[in-house]
């Protein structure tokens, strides 16, 4: 009789817990992993955590790492729940070592990662000194061009994409090895390199411009150049900026764009994934004032036809309920899931 009472009490307790998941989830401490303070990715994590926590969806804590490749194994294992990543890196990480871009894929295989929300385009542009004779990407042939980027893998692909738009390869330039993106700009400022890159409108670009004067130069955004770019690095696409629209933008300039993702482990419970997603969706208008990187973080972009990895099932249902998931996306979702059965 006593054992029956214990079982009954446990059953009632479990039923009550399942009946009120939102309150329980709001008390759950979860991690949003990102890059270090001072980066655009950290700004994204700060804004996302702010709106999620204010909405009471979860206790979302920011955990910075040296780079997104550092925390991918933790996202894959379920040790962290969410991350700020980009479409290209995640396409490589999700598909694994059998899938290569530019003949390489150094990312740890991350088959258990999923997209929660597609965000703003992240944009990067080639940089030269203001007095440089280099006018566009075609002029970089034979020049000292920053490369390798072992501590910042995504930037290797950025530089590879810049070259590919013009039909160039690493063998067409004199590679100046640097560990990470800020070091590449330092090499340009110090005169060790003639060409580098950085995120558009970043603090580092403004710092370099104040120090020696720098300007962005265009990749090849002709129809042929765009085709070369998209073929070389799936997930990249061109984006034009007007003269004066950003720091070091002295003339109309075409740069590389690729989408930011809020990622989530596939083992994260549907209720938690949906709660965080709903908090962002309902409060998306609060993001833009936090940082310029959120300017194009909109509901219209949340579910993208150009996904490089699958969405979390809770996200798929959420978007379908709101008419944001288009029928043709079902086939792509199915195909991507089949890559890691």
C-alpha positions in Angstrom: 0.0 0.0 0.0 2.8 2.3 0.9 4.6 1.6 -2.4 1.4 2.3 -4.3 1.2 5.7 -2.6 4.8 6.5 -3.4 4.2 5.6 -7.1 1.0 7.6 -7.1 2.8 10.7 -5.7 5.6 10.3 -8.2 3.1 10.0 -11.0 1.2 13.1 -9.9 4.4 15.0 -9.5 5.6 14.1 -13.0 2.2 15.0 -14.5 2.3 18.4 -12.8 5.8 19.0 -14.0 4.9 18.2 -17.6 1.7 20.3 -17.4 3.6 23.5 -16.7 6.8 23.4 -18.8 7.1 27.2 -19.5 7.6 28.0 -15.8 10.1 25.3 -15.4 12.0 26.3 -18.5 12.2 29.9 -17.4 14.2 28.8 -14.4 16.5 26.6 -16.4 20.1 28.0 -16.9 21.2 27.4 -20.5 24.3 28.4 -22.5 24.6 30.6 -25.6 28.1 30.1 -26.9 29.8 32.8 -29.0 33.1 34.4 -29.9 35.0 36.8 -27.6 33.9 40.3 -26.5 34.5 42.9 -29.1 33.3 40.7 -32.0 30.1 41.0 -33.9 29.1 37.5 -32.8 29.4 38.5 -29.2 27.1 41.5 -29.9 24.6 39.1 -31.4 24.8 36.8 -28.3 24.3 39.9 -26.0 21.2 41.0 -27.9 19.7 37.6 -28.1 20.2 36.8 -24.4 18.8 40.2 -23.5 15.4 39.6 -25.2 15.2 36.0 -24.2 15.9 36.7 -20.5 13.5 39.7 -20.5 10.8 37.6 -22.0 11.3 35.0 -19.2 11.8 32.2 -21.8 14.9 30.8 -20.1 18.0 31.9 -18.2 20.3 32.3 -21.1 23.9 32.9 -20.2 26.6 34.0 -22.7 29.7 31.9 -22.8 32.5 33.3 -25.0 35.1 31.0 -26.7 38.1 31.8 -28.9 36.1 30.9 -32.0 33.0 29.0 -33.0 35.1 25.9 -34.0 36.2 25.7 -30.4 32.7 25.2 -29.0 31.2 23.0 -31.8 32.1 19.7 -30.0 30.2 21.0 -26.9 27.2 21.9 -29.0 27.4 18.4 -30.6 27.6 16.6 -27.3 24.8 18.6 -25.6 27.1 20.2 -23.0 25.9 23.6 -24.3 22.5 24.3 -25.8 22.8 27.2 -28.2 25.4 29.0 -30.3 26.1 31.9 -32.6 27.6 30.6 -35.8 27.5 31.3 -39.5 26.1 29.4 -42.5 29.3 28.4 -44.2 31.1 27.1 -41.1 28.1 25.1 -40.1 27.6 23.6 -43.5 31.2 22.3 -43.3 30.8 21.2 -39.6 27.5 19.5 -40.1 28.5 17.6 -43.3 31.8 16.5 -41.9 35.2 15.6 -43.3 33.8 14.1 -46.6 32.6 17.6 -47.6 35.3 20.2 -48.5 35.5 23.8 -49.6 38.7 24.9 -51.2 40.0 21.4 -50.7 39.7 21.4 -47.0 37.4 21.1 -44.0 39.2 21.6 -40.7 36.0 21.9 -38.6 35.0 19.2 -36.1 32.2 17.1 -37.4 29.0 18.4 -35.7 26.1 16.2 -36.9 23.9 17.0 -33.9 23.7 20.7 -34.5 20.5 22.3 -35.9 19.4 25.8 -36.9 17.0 27.6 -34.6 16.9 30.9 -36.5 18.5 32.4 -39.5 19.6 36.0 -38.8 21.3 38.9 -40.4 23.8 38.8 -43.2 27.4 39.1 -41.9 29.5 41.1 -44.3 33.3 41.2 -44.8 35.4 43.2 -47.2 38.9 43.3 -48.5 41.1 46.1 -47.1 44.0 48.0 -48.5 45.7 51.2 -47.5 44.1 54.4 -48.9 47.2 55.2 -51.0 47.5 51.7 -52.4 47.4 51.3 -56.2 45.1 48.3 -55.7 41.6 49.2 -57.0 39.8 45.9 -56.8 40.3 42.1 -56.3 41.7 41.6 -59.8 44.6 43.8 -58.7 45.7 41.6 -55.8 47.5 39.1 -58.0 51.2 38.9 -56.9 50.5 41.1 -53.8 51.2 40.3 -50.1 47.8 38.9 -49.0 47.0 37.7 -45.5 46.2 34.0 -45.1 46.3 30.8 -43.1 44.3 32.0 -40.1 44.7 28.9 -38.0 42.9 30.5 -34.9 40.1 31.9 -37.0 39.1 29.3 -39.6 36.2 31.2 -41.1 38.5 33.9 -42.3 40.5 31.5 -44.4 37.3 30.8 -46.3 36.5 34.6 -46.6 39.9 35.2 -48.2 39.5 32.1 -50.4 36.1 33.4 -51.5 37.4 36.9 -52.3 40.1 35.4 -54.6 37.6 32.9 -56.2 35.3 35.7 -57.3 38.1 36.9 -59.6 39.1 33.4 -60.7 42.2 33.6 -58.5 43.7 31.1 -56.1 46.2 31.2 -53.2 49.0 30.5 -55.7 48.2 33.8 -57.3 49.2 35.8 -54.2 52.1 36.0 -51.7 50.5 34.6 -48.5 51.3 36.5 -45.3 50.5 34.0 -42.5 48.4 35.5 -39.6 46.6 33.7 -36.8 43.3 35.6 -36.8 41.4 38.4 -38.4 42.6 41.3 -36.2 46.2 40.2 -36.8 45.6 40.4 -40.5 44.6 44.1 -40.2 47.6 44.7 -37.9 49.8 43.2 -40.7 48.3 45.7 -43.2 48.8 48.7 -40.9 52.4 47.7 -40.2 53.1 47.2 -43.9 53.8 43.5 -43.8 50.7 42.9 -45.9 49.2 44.8 -48.8 45.7 43.2 -48.6 43.7 41.9 -45.7 40.0 41.9 -44.6 37.6 42.6 -41.8 33.9 42.9 -41.0 32.2 45.9 -42.5 31.9 48.9 -40.1 33.9 47.1 -37.4 35.8 48.9 -34.6 39.1 47.3 -36.0 38.5 48.9 -39.4 37.9 52.3 -37.8 41.0 51.9 -35.7 43.1 51.1 -38.8 41.6 54.0 -40.7 42.5 56.4 -38.0 46.1 55.0 -37.8 47.1 54.8 -41.4 44.0 55.3 -43.6 42.4 52.2 -45.2 39.7 51.5 -47.7 37.6 48.6 -48.8 37.9 47.3 -52.3 35.4 45.3 -54.4 35.3 41.6 -55.1 34.1 40.7 -58.7 30.3 41.0 -58.5 29.7 40.6 -62.3 27.4 37.7 -63.1 30.4 35.5 -63.8 32.1 36.7 -60.5 29.0 36.0 -58.5 28.8 32.5 -60.0 32.4 31.8 -59.1 31.9 33.0 -55.5 28.7 31.0 -54.9 30.3 27.9 -56.5 33.6 28.2 -54.5 31.9 28.7 -51.1 28.2 27.6 -50.8 26.5 30.1 -48.5 28.4 33.2 -49.7 26.6 35.8 -51.8 27.6 39.4 -52.9 26.3 42.6 -51.4 26.9 46.2 -52.5 27.6 49.1 -50.2 27.3 52.8 -51.2 30.3 55.1 -50.8 30.3 56.6 -47.3 27.8 54.1 -46.0 30.4 52.5 -43.7 33.9 53.1 -42.4 36.6 52.9 -45.1 33.9 52.7 -47.8 35.3 55.5 -50.1 33.4 54.3 -53.2 30.6 51.9 -54.1 32.0 48.5 -53.1 30.9 44.9 -53.4 31.7 42.6 -50.5 31.0 39.0 -49.3 27.9 38.4 -47.3 26.8 35.2 -45.5 24.1 34.5 -42.9 24.4 34.3 -39.2 22.7 31.4 -37.4 21.4 30.8 -33.9 22.2 27.1 -33.6 20.8 24.6 -31.2 21.7 21.0 -30.3 19.2 18.4 -31.7 18.8 17.0 -28.2 17.5 20.3 -26.7 13.9 19.7 -25.7 11.3 21.1 -28.1 9.7 23.2 -25.4 13.0 24.9 -24.6 13.9 25.4 -28.3 10.5 26.8 -29.1 10.4 29.0 -26.0 13.7 30.7 -26.9 12.7 31.0 -30.5 9.3 32.5 -29.6 11.0 35.1 -27.4 13.3 36.2 -30.2 10.4 36.2 -32.8 8.1 38.2 -30.6 10.7 40.7 -29.6 12.7 41.0 -32.9 12.0 44.7 -33.1 14.0 45.2 -29.9 17.2 43.9 -31.5 18.0 46.6 -34.0 18.6 49.4 -31.4 21.0 47.1 -29.6 23.6 46.8 -32.4 23.9 47.6 -36.1 24.5 43.9 -36.8 20.7 43.3 -36.1 19.6 45.8 -38.8 18.4 42.9 -41.0 17.5 40.5 -38.3 13.9 40.0 -39.3 11.1 37.4 -39.2 11.2 37.3 -43.0 14.7 35.9 -42.9 14.2 33.5 -40.0 13.5 30.4 -42.2 15.7 30.4 -45.2 15.6 28.3 -48.4 19.4 28.5 -48.5 20.0 26.6 -45.2 23.3 24.7 -45.1 22.1 22.4 -42.2 18.7 21.2 -40.9 16.4 23.1 -38.6 15.4 21.8 -35.2 12.0 20.1 -35.4 10.5 22.6 -32.9 11.6 25.4 -35.2 10.1 23.8 -38.3 6.7 23.5 -36.5 7.0 27.0 -35.2 7.7 28.5 -38.7 5.0 26.4 -40.3 2.4 27.6 -37.8 3.3 31.2 -38.8 3.5 30.7 -42.5 7.2 31.3 -42.6 8.2 27.8 -43.8 7.8 27.4 -47.5 6.7 24.0 -48.9 9.9 23.6 -51.0 12.0 23.7 -47.7 10.6 20.3 -46.7 12.6 18.5 -49.3 15.8 20.4 -48.5 15.3 19.7 -44.8 14.8 16.0 -45.5 17.9 15.9 -47.8 20.1 17.5 -45.1 18.9 15.2 -42.4 19.7 12.2 -44.6 23.4 13.2 -44.6 23.7 12.3 -40.9 21.1 9.5 -40.4 
